């Protein structure tokens, strides 16, 4: 599950964020404890705790004393808003540069997107 691209605690935080954005984890839903996480993935509990602490600092998770960690209300919208902000800079702009580099007219890119939206094209 984990790779060498970034510290494990960041990968844990990113996985939980992805689960929230995709709806796999819902608002006020309890997440695994740091000890459960550590045991399941065979990592140090302090590493899992560091990932969870980051999510608490970002307002994605909240802690119920003696019970565990839960997904914050509005966490999904918070995460989606953040991702929307970077979508064009990190996804669309590089796609446009690549299309220009390989000689694909921008109108063909737009047409492809429209075709996908209407159910056509490759998936």
C-alpha positions, 0 to 999 in steps of 0.5 A: 500500500505504501511506497517511497514517494513520500513519508508514510504519514503523508500517504496515510493522510492522503488515503483518508482524504481520498476516502472522504472525497470519494464518499467511502468515508462519510461525515461523522463516520469513525475512522480506524484508530491509530493502533488499528491502522498501525496493526493493519498496515504493520507500521509504527503507531506514532507514524499513523498518529502523525498522519491523523494529527495532520488531518485534525490540524487541517480540520478533516478529522476530529477527536472524541475523547475516549472514543476515537477519530471521526470525519469532520462535518463538511470535511468532504466539501473542504477537501473538494474546495482545496482540490478544485483550487489546484485542479487547473494548475496541476491537471488542466494546464499541464494537459494543455502544454502536452497537447501543444507539445505533441501537436493536438489542437486545443479544439480537439481536446475540448471536443474530446472532453465534450464527447466523454461528457456525452458518453462517447469516447474511450474511458 
